[in-house]
Amino acid sequence: MKWLKLFEDFKQNNEEGDLLKQEDIIKCIEKGGIMYATIVQEIPENDPKEALKAIDIDEDGLITVEQNNKIGYVKIEDVEKIEF
């Protein structure tokens, strides 16, 4: 049971970017989790190894994120992994 819990709290996107779903991002937001992304619009100096706080997600899968008091936007297919 311990291994199942670890898997539920950590999901990593595959190369096609279709493993993570909107429901996963919503859970991350509700639980105050973090995410990592390769491309963040409005934050060009983004380091993919630095955590982002997910704030909101729209119907098209565009996620509003915060990093160092800056607001940016991430497409769901650009999310590498989430932790919550």
LUMFI-94690 format. One record per residue (C-alpha): x, y, z; chain. Coordinates in nm, 2 decimals, always signed. Layout:
<recs>
<rec><east>X</east><north>Y</north><up>Z</up><chain>A</chain></rec>
...
</recs>
This chain:
<recs>
<rec><east>+0.00</east><north>+0.00</north><up>+0.00</up><chain>A</chain></rec>
<rec><east>+0.29</east><north>+0.23</north><up>+0.07</up><chain>A</chain></rec>
<rec><east>+0.41</east><north>+0.22</north><up>-0.30</up><chain>A</chain></rec>
<rec><east>+0.06</east><north>+0.30</north><up>-0.43</up><chain>A</chain></rec>
<rec><east>+0.05</east><north>+0.61</north><up>-0.21</up><chain>A</chain></rec>
<rec><east>+0.39</east><north>+0.73</north><up>-0.34</up><chain>A</chain></rec>
<rec><east>+0.27</east><north>+0.69</north><up>-0.70</up><chain>A</chain></rec>
<rec><east>-0.05</east><north>+0.88</north><up>-0.63</up><chain>A</chain></rec>
<rec><east>+0.14</east><north>+1.18</north><up>-0.49</up><chain>A</chain></rec>
<rec><east>+0.39</east><north>+1.20</north><up>-0.79</up><chain>A</chain></rec>
<rec><east>+0.31</east><north>+1.19</north><up>-1.16</up><chain>A</chain></rec>
<rec><east>+0.54</east><north>+1.25</north><up>-1.44</up><chain>A</chain></rec>
<rec><east>+0.44</east><north>+1.34</north><up>-1.79</up><chain>A</chain></rec>
<rec><east>+0.55</east><north>+1.13</north><up>-2.08</up><chain>A</chain></rec>
<rec><east>+0.72</east><north>+1.26</north><up>-2.40</up><chain>A</chain></rec>
<rec><east>+0.39</east><north>+1.31</north><up>-2.58</up><chain>A</chain></rec>
<rec><east>+0.26</east><north>+1.52</north><up>-2.30</up><chain>A</chain></rec>
<rec><east>-0.06</east><north>+1.33</north><up>-2.26</up><chain>A</chain></rec>
<rec><east>-0.02</east><north>+1.14</north><up>-1.93</up><chain>A</chain></rec>
<rec><east>-0.12</east><north>+1.43</north><up>-1.71</up><chain>A</chain></rec>
<rec><east>-0.48</east><north>+1.53</north><up>-1.72</up><chain>A</chain></rec>
<rec><east>-0.67</east><north>+1.84</north><up>-1.61</up><chain>A</chain></rec>
<rec><east>-0.80</east><north>+1.64</north><up>-1.31</up><chain>A</chain></rec>
<rec><east>-0.43</east><north>+1.59</north><up>-1.19</up><chain>A</chain></rec>
<rec><east>-0.36</east><north>+1.96</north><up>-1.21</up><chain>A</chain></rec>
<rec><east>-0.68</east><north>+2.04</north><up>-1.02</up><chain>A</chain></rec>
<rec><east>-0.57</east><north>+1.80</north><up>-0.74</up><chain>A</chain></rec>
<rec><east>-0.23</east><north>+1.96</north><up>-0.74</up><chain>A</chain></rec>
<rec><east>-0.40</east><north>+2.31</north><up>-0.70</up><chain>A</chain></rec>
<rec><east>-0.64</east><north>+2.19</north><up>-0.43</up><chain>A</chain></rec>
<rec><east>-0.36</east><north>+2.02</north><up>-0.22</up><chain>A</chain></rec>
<rec><east>-0.12</east><north>+2.31</north><up>-0.26</up><chain>A</chain></rec>
<rec><east>+0.13</east><north>+2.10</north><up>-0.46</up><chain>A</chain></rec>
<rec><east>+0.40</east><north>+2.21</north><up>-0.70</up><chain>A</chain></rec>
<rec><east>+0.49</east><north>+2.14</north><up>-1.06</up><chain>A</chain></rec>
<rec><east>+0.78</east><north>+2.16</north><up>-1.29</up><chain>A</chain></rec>
<rec><east>+0.76</east><north>+2.27</north><up>-1.65</up><chain>A</chain></rec>
<rec><east>+1.00</east><north>+2.32</north><up>-1.94</up><chain>A</chain></rec>
<rec><east>+0.83</east><north>+2.63</north><up>-2.10</up><chain>A</chain></rec>
<rec><east>+0.66</east><north>+2.90</north><up>-1.90</up><chain>A</chain></rec>
<rec><east>+0.51</east><north>+3.19</north><up>-2.09</up><chain>A</chain></rec>
<rec><east>+0.58</east><north>+3.53</north><up>-1.93</up><chain>A</chain></rec>
<rec><east>+0.87</east><north>+3.39</north><up>-1.74</up><chain>A</chain></rec>
<rec><east>+1.14</east><north>+3.33</north><up>-2.00</up><chain>A</chain></rec>
<rec><east>+1.42</east><north>+3.28</north><up>-1.74</up><chain>A</chain></rec>
<rec><east>+1.24</east><north>+2.98</north><up>-1.60</up><chain>A</chain></rec>
<rec><east>+1.47</east><north>+2.70</north><up>-1.47</up><chain>A</chain></rec>
<rec><east>+1.29</east><north>+2.37</north><up>-1.54</up><chain>A</chain></rec>
<rec><east>+1.43</east><north>+2.24</north><up>-1.21</up><chain>A</chain></rec>
<rec><east>+1.27</east><north>+2.52</north><up>-1.01</up><chain>A</chain></rec>
<rec><east>+0.92</east><north>+2.45</north><up>-0.87</up><chain>A</chain></rec>
<rec><east>+0.61</east><north>+2.63</north><up>-0.98</up><chain>A</chain></rec>
<rec><east>+0.30</east><north>+2.68</north><up>-0.78</up><chain>A</chain></rec>
<rec><east>-0.01</east><north>+2.61</north><up>-0.98</up><chain>A</chain></rec>
<rec><east>-0.29</east><north>+2.87</north><up>-0.93</up><chain>A</chain></rec>
<rec><east>-0.55</east><north>+2.79</north><up>-1.19</up><chain>A</chain></rec>
<rec><east>-0.63</east><north>+2.59</north><up>-1.50</up><chain>A</chain></rec>
<rec><east>-0.87</east><north>+2.69</north><up>-1.78</up><chain>A</chain></rec>
<rec><east>-1.08</east><north>+2.46</north><up>-2.00</up><chain>A</chain></rec>
<rec><east>-0.81</east><north>+2.45</north><up>-2.27</up><chain>A</chain></rec>
<rec><east>-0.54</east><north>+2.32</north><up>-2.03</up><chain>A</chain></rec>
<rec><east>-0.35</east><north>+2.65</north><up>-1.99</up><chain>A</chain></rec>
<rec><east>-0.23</east><north>+2.66</north><up>-1.63</up><chain>A</chain></rec>
<rec><east>-0.16</east><north>+2.98</north><up>-1.44</up><chain>A</chain></rec>
<rec><east>+0.15</east><north>+2.95</north><up>-1.23</up><chain>A</chain></rec>
<rec><east>+0.35</east><north>+3.15</north><up>-0.98</up><chain>A</chain></rec>
<rec><east>+0.73</east><north>+3.15</north><up>-0.94</up><chain>A</chain></rec>
<rec><east>+0.92</east><north>+3.41</north><up>-0.73</up><chain>A</chain></rec>
<rec><east>+0.61</east><north>+3.64</north><up>-0.72</up><chain>A</chain></rec>
<rec><east>+0.59</east><north>+3.63</north><up>-1.10</up><chain>A</chain></rec>
<rec><east>+0.28</east><north>+3.50</north><up>-1.28</up><chain>A</chain></rec>
<rec><east>+0.32</east><north>+3.28</north><up>-1.59</up><chain>A</chain></rec>
<rec><east>+0.13</east><north>+3.04</north><up>-1.80</up><chain>A</chain></rec>
<rec><east>+0.21</east><north>+2.68</north><up>-1.89</up><chain>A</chain></rec>
<rec><east>+0.04</east><north>+2.45</north><up>-2.14</up><chain>A</chain></rec>
<rec><east>-0.05</east><north>+2.11</north><up>-1.98</up><chain>A</chain></rec>
<rec><east>+0.17</east><north>+1.93</north><up>-2.24</up><chain>A</chain></rec>
<rec><east>+0.48</east><north>+2.13</north><up>-2.12</up><chain>A</chain></rec>
<rec><east>+0.44</east><north>+2.01</north><up>-1.76</up><chain>A</chain></rec>
<rec><east>+0.71</east><north>+1.76</north><up>-1.67</up><chain>A</chain></rec>
<rec><east>+0.59</east><north>+1.65</north><up>-1.33</up><chain>A</chain></rec>
<rec><east>+0.37</east><north>+1.74</north><up>-1.04</up><chain>A</chain></rec>
<rec><east>+0.40</east><north>+1.67</north><up>-0.67</up><chain>A</chain></rec>
<rec><east>+0.13</east><north>+1.70</north><up>-0.41</up><chain>A</chain></rec>
</recs>
